[in-house]
Amino acid sequence: MKIFLSADIEGTCGICAWPETERATPFDYTPFQQQMTREVAAACRGALAAGATEVLVKDAHDSARNIDAMQLPRGVRMNRGWTGDLLSMMTGLDKEPFDAVFLTGYHSWAGCTGNPLSHTMNGRNHRVTLNGMPCSELLINAYTAGYCGVPVALVTGDRAVCDFAARLIPAVTVVPVNEGRGGSVTSLHPMEAVERIEAAAGEAVAKAGQCAVPMPDRFHMEIDFVNHAIAYGKSFYPGATLRDNCLVCFSTHDWFEMLRFCHFVLSDG
């Protein structure tokens, strides 16, 4: 059994401020870079102990150079840096067969009160919706997993995004480690988070077959940009439309085409 693990940082246990996510501020960043590594290592250990034969970890935050690979167990491969392909945080999922996806350290969507650092891909939008639902990076990456035919079996991060994941995929195993309020979070003890994630990963391996992602027949995304000039420029993407000066909309039946739109309009700087 092969696991694909995509790891973000803004849903790491205890994190509550942007400097804690940024390599340029090492005093704040280092403790959470280490906790991100511990949580990823725990998910890998739990999966391998439950019978997984291999785990591919995609470091999926910012520079994609956050996780200390020396702290991961043997049997784990690591993808660092960015290829620039359309799968982004899920790079590699389409290149070989996988049996389950794990998403660790994930966070709430832009505008959600569940995390002081809530956002969708970047800080240039007030909010993003997909088929009328608040659109998080988790939702985008879950649909990418569904497009590739791989179930999403484990989600860890803030409570709001874990609750959303459980509504989307009822059999998914979730580990909420933080709960946001305003600019603060209440979190588990960091080592308790690690212990819960390791145990949950084993459960997720056993239940992976029940965790298929329900894929809509059609996808409609709306991005509410902060800056009207950026929205105007992005609205020239083929097939996109501009509404109310700041809202760029795009529809397609093909998830890969939505990923192309996200790459050039939502994610592109």
C-alpha positions in Angstrom: 0.0 0.0 0.0 1.4 3.4 -1.0 0.5 6.7 0.6 0.8 10.2 -0.8 1.2 12.8 1.9 0.8 16.5 1.2 2.0 18.7 4.1 1.2 22.3 4.9 2.2 24.4 7.9 -0.7 26.8 8.8 -2.6 23.9 10.4 0.4 22.7 12.5 -0.3 22.5 16.2 -0.1 25.8 18.0 0.6 28.1 15.1 -1.1 31.4 15.1 1.0 34.1 13.4 2.5 34.6 9.9 6.2 34.9 11.1 5.8 31.3 12.4 5.4 30.1 8.8 8.3 32.0 7.2 11.9 31.0 6.8 13.0 34.7 6.9 12.0 34.9 10.6 13.8 31.8 12.1 13.2 32.7 15.7 9.4 32.3 15.1 9.6 29.8 12.3 12.0 27.1 13.6 9.8 25.7 16.4 6.9 25.2 14.0 9.0 23.9 11.2 10.1 21.3 13.7 6.5 20.6 14.8 5.5 20.3 11.1 8.2 17.7 10.7 7.1 15.8 13.8 3.5 15.7 12.7 4.5 14.5 9.2 6.8 11.8 10.7 4.0 10.7 13.0 1.6 10.2 10.1 4.3 8.3 8.2 5.1 6.0 11.2 1.4 5.3 11.7 0.9 4.4 8.1 3.9 2.2 7.9 3.1 0.4 11.1 -0.5 -0.3 9.8 0.9 -2.0 6.7 1.7 0.8 4.2 4.8 -0.2 2.2 5.8 3.3 1.1 5.0 7.0 1.7 5.8 9.8 -0.7 5.8 13.2 1.2 5.2 16.4 -0.7 6.5 19.4 1.2 3.7 21.8 0.2 4.3 25.0 2.1 5.8 28.2 0.7 9.4 27.3 -0.4 8.5 23.6 -0.2 11.8 23.3 1.9 10.4 23.0 5.4 10.5 19.3 6.5 13.6 17.8 8.0 13.8 14.5 6.0 16.3 13.1 8.5 13.5 13.0 11.1 11.2 10.8 8.9 11.2 7.0 9.1 12.8 4.8 6.4 10.3 3.8 3.7 9.5 7.5 3.1 10.4 9.5 0.0 10.3 13.3 -0.1 9.5 15.8 -2.9 10.9 19.2 -2.1 10.7 22.4 -4.1 8.2 23.2 -6.9 8.0 21.6 -10.3 5.6 24.3 -11.6 3.1 21.7 -12.7 -0.7 22.1 -12.3 -1.0 19.7 -9.4 0.9 22.1 -7.1 0.6 20.8 -3.5 -0.2 17.4 -5.0 2.7 17.1 -7.4 3.6 13.5 -8.1 0.1 12.0 -7.3 -0.5 11.4 -11.0 2.9 9.8 -11.8 2.5 6.5 -10.0 -0.3 4.5 -8.4 -1.2 5.4 -4.8 -3.8 3.8 -2.5 -4.5 6.8 -0.2 -3.8 10.5 0.3 -3.0 12.1 3.7 -3.2 15.9 4.2 -1.4 17.2 7.2 -1.1 20.7 8.7 -4.0 21.9 6.6 -5.9 25.1 7.3 -9.2 26.9 6.8 -10.2 28.8 3.7 -10.0 32.5 3.0 -12.4 34.4 5.3 -13.0 31.5 7.7 -12.8 32.3 11.4 -11.4 28.9 12.2 -7.7 29.9 11.9 -6.0 33.3 12.3 -4.0 32.3 9.1 -7.0 31.2 7.0 -6.4 31.8 3.3 -6.8 30.1 0.0 -3.5 29.8 -1.8 -2.4 33.4 -1.1 -3.5 36.7 0.5 -4.7 38.3 -2.7 -8.3 37.2 -2.3 -11.1 37.9 0.2 -12.6 34.5 -0.5 -12.9 31.7 -3.1 -15.9 29.6 -3.7 -16.2 26.3 -5.7 -19.7 25.2 -6.7 -21.0 27.7 -4.1 -18.9 26.1 -1.2 -16.1 28.0 0.6 -13.0 26.8 -1.3 -10.0 25.8 0.8 -6.7 24.3 -0.4 -8.0 21.1 1.1 -11.1 21.1 -1.2 -8.9 21.8 -4.3 -6.5 19.0 -3.3 -9.2 16.6 -2.4 -10.7 17.0 -5.9 -7.3 16.5 -7.4 -7.1 13.2 -5.4 -10.5 12.3 -6.7 -9.6 13.1 -10.2 -6.6 10.7 -9.9 -8.9 8.1 -8.4 -7.2 8.1 -4.9 -9.2 8.3 -1.7 -8.4 11.0 0.9 -8.1 9.0 4.2 -6.5 11.4 6.7 -6.7 15.2 7.4 -5.0 17.0 10.2 -5.1 20.7 11.0 -7.5 23.3 12.4 -10.9 22.1 13.6 -12.8 24.1 10.9 -11.0 22.4 8.0 -11.3 19.0 9.7 -15.0 19.4 10.2 -15.3 20.4 6.5 -13.3 17.4 5.4 -15.6 15.1 7.5 -18.7 16.6 5.8 -17.1 16.1 2.3 -15.8 12.6 3.0 -17.7 11.0 5.9 -15.3 8.1 6.4 -12.2 10.3 6.5 -10.1 10.2 9.7 -9.4 13.7 11.1 -7.2 15.1 13.8 -8.0 18.7 14.8 -5.0 20.1 16.6 -6.0 23.8 16.8 -9.2 25.8 17.2 -9.1 29.4 16.2 -10.8 32.4 17.6 -10.0 35.9 16.3 -6.2 36.2 16.2 -5.6 33.3 18.6 -5.6 29.5 18.6 -6.3 27.0 21.4 -4.2 23.9 20.7 -3.3 20.5 21.9 0.0 19.9 23.6 2.4 19.5 20.6 3.4 15.9 21.6 -0.2 14.9 22.2 -0.9 16.1 18.6 1.9 13.9 17.4 0.6 10.9 19.3 -3.0 11.4 18.0 -1.8 11.8 14.4 0.3 8.6 14.6 -2.7 6.6 15.9 -5.1 8.2 13.4 -2.8 7.4 10.5 -3.1 3.7 11.3 -6.9 4.0 11.4 -6.8 5.9 8.1 -4.9 3.1 6.3 -7.5 0.6 7.4 -10.4 2.8 6.3 -8.9 4.1 3.1 -11.2 2.1 0.8 -14.2 4.0 2.2 -12.8 7.4 1.6 -13.4 8.1 -2.1 -13.8 11.8 -2.9 -17.3 12.6 -4.4 -16.6 14.4 -7.7 -19.2 16.9 -9.1 -20.1 16.7 -12.8 -19.3 20.4 -13.2 -17.0 22.9 -11.5 -17.6 26.6 -11.0 -15.1 28.8 -9.2 -15.4 32.4 -8.2 -12.4 34.3 -6.8 -13.1 37.6 -5.0 -9.8 39.5 -5.3 -8.8 42.2 -2.9 -7.4 44.4 -5.7 -9.7 45.2 -8.6 -6.7 45.8 -10.9 -5.4 42.2 -10.3 -8.9 40.9 -10.9 -9.1 42.8 -14.2 -5.9 41.3 -15.4 -6.8 37.8 -14.4 -10.2 38.0 -16.1 -8.4 37.7 -19.5 -7.8 34.0 -18.7 -9.6 32.1 -21.6 -13.2 31.4 -20.6 -13.1 33.5 -17.4 -15.5 36.4 -16.8 -15.3 39.4 -14.5 -18.2 40.5 -12.3 -18.6 43.4 -9.9 -15.0 44.6 -10.6 -13.3 42.1 -8.3 -14.9 38.7 -8.9 -13.3 36.4 -11.5 -15.4 33.4 -12.5 -14.7 30.2 -14.4 -16.6 27.0 -15.2 -15.7 23.7 -16.7 -16.6 20.0 -16.7 -13.0 18.9 -16.5 -11.2 19.2 -13.2 -7.8 19.3 -14.9 -9.0 22.5 -16.7 -10.0 24.0 -13.3 -6.5 23.2 -12.1 -5.1 25.1 -15.1 -7.3 28.1 -14.2 -6.1 27.9 -10.5 -2.5 27.7 -11.7 -2.7 30.9 -13.7 -5.4 32.9 -11.9 -5.6 31.8 -8.3 -2.1 30.7 -7.6 0.0 32.7 -10.0 1.7 35.8 -8.6 
